[in-house]
Amino acid sequence: MEKGYSQQHIANCLNISRNAYMAWESNKVNLSIRQIIQICELYNVKFSSFVEEYLEK
């Protein structure tokens, strides 16, 4: 939300459908490592930081 990205924008960046992205946000499916790296690049976040936070959930 801070960056102003919509779910559709992020899904487009990952080359997936908006529904697939929403399923990931809901913890119903997992993204590939490549897609996680793309998200990190999009938000300018270190991969290790992202993974640590994701694993703590």
ChimeraX commands (.cxc) that place a marker at each C-alpha (Angstrom):
marker #1 position 0.00,0.00,0.00 radius 0.5
marker #1 position 2.86,2.38,0.82 radius 0.5
marker #1 position 4.20,2.14,-2.72 radius 0.5
marker #1 position 0.74,2.51,-4.21 radius 0.5
marker #1 position 0.94,-0.82,-6.04 radius 0.5
marker #1 position -2.27,-2.67,-6.71 radius 0.5
marker #1 position -2.51,-6.44,-6.54 radius 0.5
marker #1 position -2.92,-6.40,-10.31 radius 0.5
marker #1 position 0.29,-4.41,-10.78 radius 0.5
marker #1 position 2.29,-6.81,-8.64 radius 0.5
marker #1 position 0.72,-9.82,-10.35 radius 0.5
marker #1 position 1.68,-8.34,-13.72 radius 0.5
marker #1 position 5.27,-7.85,-12.53 radius 0.5
marker #1 position 5.38,-11.51,-11.51 radius 0.5
marker #1 position 3.68,-12.73,-14.68 radius 0.5
marker #1 position 0.89,-14.36,-12.70 radius 0.5
marker #1 position -2.84,-13.73,-12.43 radius 0.5
marker #1 position -4.30,-11.43,-9.81 radius 0.5
marker #1 position -6.12,-14.44,-8.35 radius 0.5
marker #1 position -2.83,-16.31,-7.99 radius 0.5
marker #1 position -1.31,-13.33,-6.21 radius 0.5
marker #1 position -4.33,-13.05,-3.91 radius 0.5
marker #1 position -4.03,-16.76,-3.09 radius 0.5
marker #1 position -0.39,-16.20,-2.10 radius 0.5
marker #1 position -1.35,-13.23,0.11 radius 0.5
marker #1 position -3.90,-15.52,1.78 radius 0.5
marker #1 position -1.25,-18.22,2.35 radius 0.5
marker #1 position -3.16,-20.64,0.12 radius 0.5
marker #1 position -0.29,-21.16,-2.33 radius 0.5
marker #1 position 3.44,-20.56,-2.39 radius 0.5
marker #1 position 5.34,-18.45,-4.87 radius 0.5
marker #1 position 8.50,-19.71,-6.49 radius 0.5
marker #1 position 11.86,-18.47,-5.25 radius 0.5
marker #1 position 12.19,-16.49,-8.47 radius 0.5
marker #1 position 8.88,-14.73,-7.80 radius 0.5
marker #1 position 9.92,-13.95,-4.23 radius 0.5
marker #1 position 13.15,-12.44,-5.53 radius 0.5
marker #1 position 11.12,-10.34,-7.96 radius 0.5
marker #1 position 8.96,-9.06,-5.09 radius 0.5
marker #1 position 12.07,-8.20,-3.11 radius 0.5
marker #1 position 13.44,-6.26,-6.05 radius 0.5
marker #1 position 10.11,-4.50,-6.58 radius 0.5
marker #1 position 10.01,-3.33,-2.95 radius 0.5
marker #1 position 13.78,-2.91,-2.57 radius 0.5
marker #1 position 13.94,-5.43,0.28 radius 0.5
marker #1 position 16.76,-7.88,0.94 radius 0.5
marker #1 position 15.76,-11.47,0.18 radius 0.5
marker #1 position 17.06,-12.67,3.57 radius 0.5
marker #1 position 14.92,-10.11,5.43 radius 0.5
marker #1 position 11.84,-11.06,3.48 radius 0.5
marker #1 position 12.32,-14.76,4.07 radius 0.5
marker #1 position 12.91,-14.30,7.80 radius 0.5
marker #1 position 9.67,-12.34,8.18 radius 0.5
marker #1 position 7.73,-14.81,6.03 radius 0.5
marker #1 position 8.97,-17.81,8.01 radius 0.5
marker #1 position 7.98,-16.21,11.32 radius 0.5
marker #1 position 4.28,-16.17,10.33 radius 0.5
marker link #1:1,2 radius 0.2
marker link #1:2,3 radius 0.2
marker link #1:3,4 radius 0.2
marker link #1:4,5 radius 0.2
marker link #1:5,6 radius 0.2
marker link #1:6,7 radius 0.2
marker link #1:7,8 radius 0.2
marker link #1:8,9 radius 0.2
marker link #1:9,10 radius 0.2
marker link #1:10,11 radius 0.2
marker link #1:11,12 radius 0.2
marker link #1:12,13 radius 0.2
marker link #1:13,14 radius 0.2
marker link #1:14,15 radius 0.2
marker link #1:15,16 radius 0.2
marker link #1:16,17 radius 0.2
marker link #1:17,18 radius 0.2
marker link #1:18,19 radius 0.2
marker link #1:19,20 radius 0.2
marker link #1:20,21 radius 0.2
marker link #1:21,22 radius 0.2
marker link #1:22,23 radius 0.2
marker link #1:23,24 radius 0.2
marker link #1:24,25 radius 0.2
marker link #1:25,26 radius 0.2
marker link #1:26,27 radius 0.2
marker link #1:27,28 radius 0.2
marker link #1:28,29 radius 0.2
marker link #1:29,30 radius 0.2
marker link #1:30,31 radius 0.2
marker link #1:31,32 radius 0.2
marker link #1:32,33 radius 0.2
marker link #1:33,34 radius 0.2
marker link #1:34,35 radius 0.2
marker link #1:35,36 radius 0.2
marker link #1:36,37 radius 0.2
marker link #1:37,38 radius 0.2
marker link #1:38,39 radius 0.2
marker link #1:39,40 radius 0.2
marker link #1:40,41 radius 0.2
marker link #1:41,42 radius 0.2
marker link #1:42,43 radius 0.2
marker link #1:43,44 radius 0.2
marker link #1:44,45 radius 0.2
marker link #1:45,46 radius 0.2
marker link #1:46,47 radius 0.2
marker link #1:47,48 radius 0.2
marker link #1:48,49 radius 0.2
marker link #1:49,50 radius 0.2
marker link #1:50,51 radius 0.2
marker link #1:51,52 radius 0.2
marker link #1:52,53 radius 0.2
marker link #1:53,54 radius 0.2
marker link #1:54,55 radius 0.2
marker link #1:55,56 radius 0.2
marker link #1:56,57 radius 0.2
view
